[in-house]
Amino acid sequence: FSFASGGGSSNSSNSNPGAVEVKGKDPNGIIDTAIIITSSWIPSHPSTLMVEMVVHSIDLMITSLHPSTPIFITIDQFRLDGDIEQIQNRSHSLDQHVLNLYNIYLINPRVHILPFMAHSHVGGSVAKAMDIIERHFPSTKYLYYLQHDYCFVKEVDHTALIHAMETHDSINYVFFPNEKRLLNRIKPCGEETPIEYLDNVHSNDYDNQTATTSISTKRLLLPTATYTDNNHLVRFKWYKDTIASMISLTRFPENPLQKRAFDECVSGRSMGLYAYSESHVIEHLDGRKTSFG
């Protein structure tokens, strides 16, 4: 991984000598998935525990994901307004947090730390990270977007999900329900019907990591008018175009995209949004109210 230098402005991977196609053991021989974790200042900083828990949950819970799949951790700058002492304290803890992340992950070739000097919000952070991924990892077709305060607590069969997306062109986005989102309260999308596929997961979860019995399960992807910034899997090109279409990037994507999703479904169309048909797949980590020692 290398940042491009010089004055070139093209985003084309063909003109970038640093672009790489990462060879792996997947059937196509190329890793086609990347992961973005967005983060920002929270009261628990400079602790890195929350981010570490999210990264650990990727390795533990997203099964059949290639171990060299690149992970990009963005660190957003906060707005520099308000009390001077508060700004200084936040700056110090955020700076130390970034250093701590580098000390943990610098020698890990798959993890890339992206601290941004200007306030980018979630939309801007995702757009910047995707520009880097597109330029340096041009074989990327799929992307997991994760928030720094949501970790996976149930297994997800990555290969089965990708196969479902390759089989059904209508799937652009799959979100994973958190502990508070009930499946029977997920907004349907018009007359769209669920998509059924078969996955293979183990019987373990985050609190029971010793059980390893493999279970073949019929899984449903539920068409929905819900767009959420909670952890999701997307088609890379669709996501990049969709984020860019927001025009103003310094905001949560779910704000404009939830309205767009609802309007599309009411009009008899669909953005290709689906919900993973299991409850409590991800869990919230309380870093805004809790300080981790």
PEZI-V873161 format. One record per backbone hydrogen bond with DSSP energy under -1.0 kcal/mol. NH is the residue of the N-H (numbers start at 0). CO is the residue of the C=O. E is the energy in kcal/mol with one decimal. If there is no record, write none. Layout:
nh = <NH,NH>
co = <CO,CO>
e = <E,E>
This chain:
nh = <15,18,19,23,28,30,33,34,35,36,37,38,43,44,46,51,52,53,54,55,56,57,58,59,60,61,62,62,68,70,71,72,73,74,75,80,86,87,88,89,90,91,92,93,94,95,96,97,98,99,100,101,102,103,104,105,107,110,111,113,115,122,123,123,124,125,126,127,128,129,130,131,132,133,134,135,136,139,140,141,142,143,144,145,147,149,150,152,153,155,157,157,160,161,162,163,164,165,166,167,170,171,172,173,174,175,184,185,191,194,196,198,200,202,205,207,214,216,218,220,221,223,224,231,232,233,234,235,238,239,240,241,242,243,244,245,246,247,250,254,256,257,259,260,261,262,263,264,265,266,267,268,273,274,275,276,277,279,280,281,282,284,286,292>
co = <12,15,135,28,25,21,141,69,143,71,145,73,286,41,43,47,48,49,50,51,52,53,54,55,56,57,60,155,65,109,34,111,36,113,38,78,82,83,84,85,86,87,88,89,90,91,92,93,94,95,96,97,98,99,100,101,104,107,70,72,74,250,119,248,120,121,122,123,124,125,126,127,128,129,130,131,132,136,31,31,233,33,231,35,37,146,282,280,280,60,62,155,156,157,158,159,160,161,162,163,167,271,271,232,273,230,181,182,188,220,218,216,214,212,152,204,200,198,196,194,274,272,186,144,173,142,171,140,234,235,236,237,238,239,240,242,243,245,248,251,252,253,255,256,257,258,259,260,261,262,264,263,172,221,174,219,275,177,176,176,150,148,284,290>
e = <-1.3,-1.7,-2.2,-1.3,-1.9,-2.5,-1.7,-1.9,-2.9,-3.1,-2.0,-1.2,-1.2,-2.0,-1.9,-2.6,-2.4,-2.0,-2.7,-2.7,-2.0,-1.3,-1.6,-2.2,-2.8,-1.8,-1.3,-1.6,-2.1,-3.3,-3.0,-2.8,-2.5,-2.3,-2.6,-1.7,-2.3,-2.5,-2.4,-2.6,-2.7,-2.3,-2.3,-2.8,-2.4,-2.2,-2.0,-2.3,-2.1,-2.5,-2.2,-2.4,-2.4,-1.6,-2.9,-2.4,-1.8,-1.3,-3.0,-3.3,-2.8,-2.0,-1.6,-1.1,-2.0,-2.6,-2.2,-2.4,-2.3,-2.6,-1.9,-1.7,-2.5,-3.0,-1.7,-2.6,-3.0,-1.9,-3.1,-2.5,-2.4,-2.4,-3.0,-3.1,-1.6,-1.7,-1.9,-3.0,-1.2,-3.0,-2.2,-1.0,-2.0,-2.6,-2.3,-2.2,-2.2,-2.4,-2.0,-2.0,-1.6,-2.5,-1.8,-2.7,-2.3,-2.3,-1.8,-1.5,-2.1,-2.2,-2.6,-2.6,-2.2,-1.3,-1.7,-1.4,-3.5,-2.7,-3.6,-2.5,-2.7,-2.1,-1.9,-2.3,-2.7,-2.6,-1.9,-2.6,-2.5,-2.7,-2.4,-2.5,-2.9,-2.1,-1.6,-1.5,-1.5,-2.8,-2.4,-1.5,-2.4,-1.8,-2.0,-2.4,-2.2,-2.6,-2.4,-2.1,-2.4,-1.7,-1.4,-2.9,-2.2,-2.4,-2.7,-1.6,-1.9,-1.2,-2.0,-1.8,-2.5,-3.0,-1.6,-1.5>
